[in-house]
Amino acid sequence: MEHTADAGLDAQGRVTIPPHLARHAGIKKEVLFVGAGEVIEMWDPATYRKYVGGSEKDFDAWMTNFL
C-alpha cells in the first residue's frame, strides 16, 4: 500500500485526502499539518501527540538553553 500521495484541492479549496490514507492515519474530522523537510505530513491530532510524546516539551526546554 502506498503511504504517500500528491494532494489536491476540492471545489471549496479544501485539501483532499485519499480515503485509504485517511483510514491508515485514523483521520476522521480534524487534521494536524506537520512540516517534515520538503513535505507536509497530515496526522490525526491524538495519534500525533502519542507519537511525539513529550519530545516537544523536551525540545522547547533544550532551545531555551541556546537562545
C-alpha positions, 0 to 999 in steps of 0.5 A, a space after each residue: 500500500 502506498 503511504 504517500 500521495 500528491 494532494 489536491 484541492 476540492 471545489 471549496 479549496 479544501 485539501 483532499 485526502 485519499 480515503 485509504 490514507 485517511 483510514 491508515 492515519 485514523 483521520 476522521 474530522 480534524 487534521 494536524 499539518 506537520 512540516 517534515 523537510 520538503 513535505 507536509 505530513 497530515 496526522 490525526 491530532 491524538 495519534 500525533 501527540 502519542 507519537 511525539 510524546 513529550 519530545 516537544 516539551 523536551 525540545 522547547 526546554 533544550 532551545 531555551 538553553 541556546 537562545 
